[in-house]
Amino acid sequence: MVEVPLEPSGAPGDPRIFYSFGATDYLDGIAADVVGNAYVLVAGRSELVRITPAGEATTVAAADDGLNVPASLAFGTRSTAHRTLYVTNFSLPIFTPAPTPGVLAFDVPHPGPPLP
């Protein structure tokens, strides 16, 4: 993952590598919460990973939680806190021997950004 800071003028600053995944992890979806955590879908490992602003990674959910080649994610509006991440399983038979397409919900500690 690459971070590009914004200068006070609004111009892009110098990019830096924020976090490195493996070559076959196949990232497919990212969302951020209000405190700067990035939630990343790692399709190649069927994981939802949280990367903190300090660059620390934690697996939030994995195949045992129902993920099967996850592809997209978004914060929802199920509660006023907006602390639910909805994740779709891409789950095509060419990518997995036991496809389980669907939409899963995971509660996280901090809400997503406010909706317009």
C-alpha positions in Angstrom: 0.0 0.0 0.0 1.2 3.4 -0.8 0.4 6.6 1.1 0.4 9.9 -0.6 0.2 12.8 1.9 -1.5 16.0 1.1 0.4 19.2 1.4 -1.3 22.2 3.1 -1.8 23.6 -0.4 -3.7 20.4 -1.3 -1.0 19.3 -3.6 0.2 15.7 -3.3 3.3 15.1 -1.2 6.0 12.4 -1.6 4.5 8.9 -1.8 5.8 6.2 0.6 5.3 2.5 1.0 2.9 2.3 3.9 2.5 -1.5 4.1 3.7 -4.4 1.9 1.6 -7.5 1.1 2.8 -10.7 -0.6 3.0 -10.9 -4.4 0.1 -13.5 -4.6 -2.1 -11.9 -1.9 -4.3 -10.2 -4.6 -5.8 -7.1 -2.8 -9.4 -6.4 -3.9 -11.1 -3.7 -1.9 -10.2 -1.1 0.7 -12.1 1.2 3.1 -11.0 3.5 5.9 -12.5 4.4 9.3 -12.6 7.7 11.0 -9.4 7.2 13.0 -7.3 6.3 9.9 -7.4 2.5 9.9 -7.4 0.9 6.5 -9.5 -2.3 6.0 -8.1 -4.3 3.1 -9.5 -7.4 1.5 -6.8 -9.9 0.7 -8.5 -12.1 -1.8 -5.6 -14.5 -2.2 -5.8 -15.5 1.4 -9.6 -14.9 2.0 -8.9 -12.3 4.7 -10.0 -8.9 5.9 -7.0 -7.1 7.4 -6.9 -3.9 9.4 -3.8 -1.7 8.9 -3.4 1.0 11.6 -1.9 4.4 10.9 1.3 3.1 12.5 1.4 0.3 9.9 0.4 -2.6 12.1 -1.7 -5.3 10.6 -4.4 -7.4 12.3 -6.5 -10.1 10.6 -10.2 -9.1 11.4 -11.8 -12.1 9.6 -10.7 -15.1 7.5 -12.1 -18.1 5.7 -13.2 -19.6 9.0 -15.5 -16.5 9.4 -17.1 -17.1 6.0 -14.8 -15.2 3.6 -14.3 -16.9 0.3 -12.3 -14.8 -2.2 -13.6 -11.5 -0.9 -13.9 -8.7 -3.4 -15.6 -5.6 -2.2 -16.4 -3.9 1.1 -18.2 -0.8 2.5 -19.3 0.6 5.8 -23.0 0.3 6.2 -25.7 2.1 8.0 -27.2 -0.7 10.1 -26.6 1.3 13.3 -26.1 5.0 14.0 -22.4 4.2 14.7 -21.8 2.9 11.2 -19.4 0.3 12.7 -20.4 -2.5 10.3 -18.3 -3.5 7.3 -20.2 -5.4 4.6 -18.0 -7.7 2.5 -18.9 -9.6 -0.7 -17.5 -13.0 -1.6 -16.5 -13.2 -5.2 -16.2 -16.9 -4.8 -16.2 -18.1 -8.4 -15.6 -21.9 -9.0 -12.5 -21.1 -11.0 -10.9 -19.5 -7.9 -12.2 -21.8 -5.1 -13.2 -25.5 -4.9 -16.2 -24.7 -2.7 -17.8 -21.4 -3.7 -19.9 -19.6 -1.2 -21.1 -16.3 -2.8 -22.8 -13.9 -0.5 -22.6 -10.7 1.6 -21.1 -10.9 5.1 -21.2 -8.3 8.0 -18.3 -7.7 10.4 -18.5 -5.2 13.3 -15.4 -3.1 13.8 -14.3 -0.8 16.6 -14.5 2.5 14.8 -17.1 3.9 12.4 -16.6 4.6 8.8 -16.7 8.2 7.6 -20.0 10.0 7.7 -22.2 9.6 4.6 -23.0 12.7 2.6 
